Amino acid sequence: MRLFATGLLVIMALLFALARTMLSYPSGSGAVPIAWGYLLAFSEAAMVGGLADWFAVTALFRHPLGIPIPHTAIIPENKDRIADTMAVFLRENFLTPQVVARRMRAMNVAEAAGKFLADPTRSDESRVREGAANLIGDVLQSLDPEQLGGMVKAGLRGQLEKLEIAPLLGQLLSAAIADKRHLPLLESIIRWAGLTLEANEDMIRDIIHQRANGILRWTGLDERVANAILDGLYKLFAETIVDPDHPLRHKAEEGLETLAHDLLHDPAMQERVRRLKLEVLNNPAMGRWLDGLWERARAGLLRVVRNPDSVLSGQLGASLAELGLALQRDARLQHLVNRFARRTLVGVVTRYGAQIVRLVSETVRRWDARTVTDRIEGAVGRDLQFIRINGTLVGGLVGVTIHTIDRLL
């Protein structure tokens, strides 16, 4: 388009030269000089209009002919102001909770998601899925794995530090006791204790022999004592497993109930649990576990986004299809999902809108002047060349009009 606009200006210059040349030669007919006069007026005014608009368009992006004329190269010279203006425009027109909420009310996110999940092979949605998957994959691969992993681990660690574990454990334990779900666990612990005793019977006998005095060892009573202790323990474990009303069971249940109560209501117990949680989080082994967890999650996410069709196949694909149909047919479910999506997005805008705007402003500020110029010119340059073309043609028409009025008057 730039070449076309420049070529049109060159054509006007050639027509101007031709008209001037033809008017310099006398002619026997009066009509011919009049026609050349109109052509001269048209081409002359067209050159003026074309050159004026070339100057105006060029002055937006650079100094015309490299001459630092005041108020030219407007975009490079005002790059930072443009960045701030873009950020303000984005914040005031897109990233306000009111605007987002209003736009989200007009969107049925649940129905759209349901259509996609029910039939993900549709060509348009398949292209959207493929494009989104490639974008996510490129972002995951381009970001620094250590820095990104550090951010993820820091965020996860921060959430774990805020989490009050003691009341949560107390509620879980209380619910398990109320529903008798602790009984299989209690029996498993007793069986484990019996098996552990059996596996370490020789060590226990040796300890008893070592602790017995010389008289017991000389008389052989230490062996009888060891047998009595072990037989008593085996009998105790067996009776506890068989008898649901065994006193040891009641003692264990009382201990669990006391523990659940303390976890819920005892500040000292809650503080001990909190300190234990912090010790675990500060342990290097925990850091290595989080490293491995993040790497496995990142690798799994990359596999999914690089092959999104595999996620939508098999049992998982069938489950997602059923969910999609439910989202399309159930108006109440749509209302709940749409309300959740709206509130989530409004919350994101409320909390992170300022950071998003600042990111836009700082990104544009970091661009060099040539990058800003090239990107803006690449986006709107074609239309700007039409300004030059229109200026050339309109200028020519204005010249013809002025020439006509001059001849009439």
N, C-alpha and C positions, 0 to 999 in steps of 0.2 A: 504493500500500500504506500510505503514511503517512496519507492521508485515510481509508482504510478503518478503520485501527486507531483513529484519533481519533474517527471516527463511531461505532464500537462503544462507545468510552468514553462518548460523549454519550448513546447509547441506554441504557447502564447508569444514567447519572445521571437520565434521564427516568423509567426504571422505578423507581429509588429514590424519586424524588419522588412518583410515582403510588402506590407501596406505602405510603409514609408518610401520604399523604392519605387513602387508603382505610381504613387502620387507625385513623385519628383519628375516623371515624364509627362509631357503634355499629351492630351488625347483629343481626338476630334469629337468624341461623344461625351456629353455631360453626365450621362448616367453612370458610366464606369467610375469616374473619380468620386462620385457620391458613394458608391458601394465600397470603394477602397477606404473612404473616410469613415464609414461605419465600422469596417473591419479594424481600422487603426484605433478608433475609440474603444472598441470592444477589447482588443488585445492589450492596449495600454492599461486600461483599467483592470483587466484580468491579472496582468503582471503585478500591479500595485496590490490588489487584493490577495493574490497568492503569496507574494513576498511578505506582506503584513502578517498573514496567518502563519506562514512558516516561522517568522520571528516569534510570534506568540506561542506557538506549540513548542518550538525549540527552547524558548526561555523557561519553560516549565522544568526541563530536565538538565539543561547545560547552558553554558555561555555561548551565544551564537558566534560562530566562526572563532571560538576560543577567546573572544574579547570580553573581559570582565565588566560588562555594562551593568550599572546598578539595577537591582530588581530583576535579575535573570538568574538561571540555575536555582529556581525557587525551591524545588523539592529537596535537592541535596543540602542547600543552605539552611533549610528549616526541618531537617530530619527529626530532631528531638521533639520539636513542637508538634510535628505530625504524629509521632509516637504517642505523646500525651493526649492529643486530640482523639486518636483512635481508641485509646484506653478509656477515655471519658465517654465516648460514643458507645462503646461496647458495654460499659457498666450501666449507663443510663437507659439504654434501649433493649438490652438483652439480659443482663445479669442482675436484675432486681427481683426479689421474691414475688412482687405483685405481677410482673410481666410473665415470669415463669409459671406461676400458678394459673394465670389466665390462659396461657397457651396450652398448658397441660389439661385444663378442663375441657378443651375442645378436642383432645386426642383420646382415643380408646386404645391405650397401650396394651391392655390385657387381650383384647380381640386380635390386635395385630400379632402379638406374640403367639396366641393360640393358632392363628392361621399358619404361621411359620412352623410351629412344632408339629401341627397335624399333617402338613404337606411340605416338608423342607426341600423337596426336589423341584419345586416350581422354579422356572428359569430365572425370573427376576429376583426372587428371594435367595436363590442359590448363588447368584452373582454377589448379592449383598453379603451373604455369609462368607463366601470365599474372599471377598475384599476385606471384610472386617478381620477374618482370621489371618490373612497375610499381613495386615497392618499390625495386629497384636504381636504376631511372630517377629516382624521386623523390629518393633519397639523392644521386645524382650531381648533380642540378639544385639541390638545396637547399644543398649544401656550397659554401663559398667556392671558386670555381675557382682563384684565385691561391694560396690557402693549401693547397688539396688538391694542386694542381700542384707547389707548392714541396715538399710532403711526398714526393710521388712522385719528383721529381727528386733530392731529398736522399737518399732511399733508394737510388735507382739509382746516384747518384754514389758513395755509400758502398760499395755492392757492387763498383763498378768500381775504386775505390781499393784494396779488399781483394784483388781478383783479381790473381794473379801471371801476367802476360801472357807473359813471356819463356819459361818452361818450356812453356806451352801452344803458343806459336808453334814452339818447337823440336821438340816432339812431332809437330805437324802437318807441319812441313817434313821431318822424318826419315821419317815414314810416306809422304809424297808421293814422296820420292826412292827409297825402297825399292820402291814400286809403279810407278815410272817415270811418275808423273803430272805430274812437273815438266817433261817434255820438250815437250809442246805449249805450255806457258807460255814456255819458253826460246826456242822457235822463233818464237812471237809477238813476244817482245821483240826478237829479231834482225830480223824483218820490220819491226817498228815503227821500229827504228834505221835501216834502209835507207830507209824512206819519209820519215823525218825528214831524213835526209841529202839525199835528192832534193828535198824541199820547200825546203830551205835552201841549195841548191847555190850560188846567186848570192851569198849572204852569206858563205859559206866562201871563194869565189873572191875576193871583195872583201877579206877579212881577209888572205889570202895575198898579194894585190897590195900591200896596205898594209905588211905586214911585210917584203916583199922589198926588197933594197937597190936603189940607183939603177941599178947596172950590169945587174942582172937585168931591171929594168923597161925599160931602154934597149934591151937585146938581145931582149926578148920572151920570155926564159926563164921569167919568173914565170908566164906562162900555161901553159907546158909543165909546170912544177912543180905548178901547181894541177890540171891534167888528170891528172897521174900520181898525185897523192894521192887524188883522187876516184875514179879508176879502180881504184886499189888497194883502197880501202875497199869499193867496190861488189863487187869480186871476192872480198874476204874474207867479206862477208856472204853472198854467193851460195854460196860453197864451204861455209861453216859450216852453211847450211840443207840443202844437198844431201848432204854427207858426215857420216854419224852418228859417225864416228871422228875428226872434225876436232879438232886440238889446242885450239882456242878453246872447243869444247864441253866438253872434259875440264877445262879451266881453270875454266869457269863452274860445272861440277858440283862440282869440288873446293872452290870458294868457297862454294857452297851447303851442302855437307857440313860445312865448317868453321863456317859461320854457325849451322847447326843444333846442332852440338856446343857452341859457345859459349853459345847460348841456354839449353841444358840444364845446362851445368856451369860456366860462367865467371861468377863473382860480379860482375866488373867489367861484363861485357856485360849481365847482368841488371839491374844498377843503372842503366846508361844507358837501358835500355828503360823502367825504372820512372820515371825522371826525365822521359823523353819522354812517357810516359802522363800524368803529372801536369801537364806543360805543356799537353797537349791538353785535359785536363779543365778547367784554369784559363783556357783561352782563351774570350773572350766569344762567339766564333762557336759553340763547343761548347754554351754555355748557351742560345743562340738555337735551336740544333738540337734540344736537349732540350725546349725550350718548344714548338716545332712538333710534335715527336714526341708529347708528352703531349696537346696539343690535338687532334691527329688521332686518337689512341687514344681519348680521351674522347668525341669526336664519333661515332666508329665504334661505341663501346660503347653510346652513347645510341640510335643507329639500330637496333642489334641488339635492345636490351631493349624499345624501343617497338614493334618489329615482330618478335617472336620466331619467328613462323611462317616468315618469309623465310629464317632461318638453317637451318631444317629442310627446305628444299625443294632441288630440283636435285641435283647430284652430291654436295654436302656432306651433304644429307639422306640420300641413299642410303648414303654411307659411314658415317654415324652409325648408321643402321639395322643395317648389317652388324656394327658394333661392339656394338650392343645385343644382337643374337642371340648373338654370341660370349660376351658377359658372362653370358648366361643358360645357355648350354650347357656352357661349359668350366669345370669345377670347379677346375682348377688356376689358371686366370686369376682366378676369383672369389676364391680364397684369397689370391693376390698383391694384388689390388685392395683387398680387405677389410683385409688386414694393413697396407697402405700408408695407408689411410684412418684406421685405428685409431692407428697410430703418429703420423700427422700431427696428428690431433686431440689426442692425449695430449701431444704436444710443444707444441702451441699452448696447452693448458691449463697445462702446466708453466711455459712462458715468460711467458705473458700473463694467467694466472689472477688474479694479484694486481692487475694493472691493471684487469681487468674488474670485479672486486669493488670496487675503489676508485672506478671510474666510477659504479657503482650507488649507492654511499654518497654520493659527492659530488653526484650528480644529485638525489637525494632531499633532501639538505641544502640545495641551492639553491632548491628549491621553497618558496614561502611557505606559511604554515600553512593558509590557505584552500584552496590547491591540493591539499595532502595530504589535507585533510579531505574535499573534494569527490570526489577520486578513490577513496579508500577507501570512502566512503559510497556512491558510485555502484556500486562493485563488490559490496558485501555488504549494502547498505541494505535491500534487499527482504527478506532473511532476518531482519534485525534487527527489522523491523516485525512479522514473525510472532511474535517474542518478546513484543511488546506484546499481540498478539491472544491468544496462548496464556496470557499472564499474566492477562489480563482473564477469560478463560473458566475457567482453573484456579482463579483466586482466587474466582470465583463458586461453583464446585463445593466448594471448601474451606469457604466461608461456609455453604453449605447443610448440609454435613456437620457443622460445629460447631453450627449451629442445631438439627439433628436430635438430636445427642447431648445438647444442653442440655435439650430437651423430654423426652427419654427419662429423663434422670436427675432 
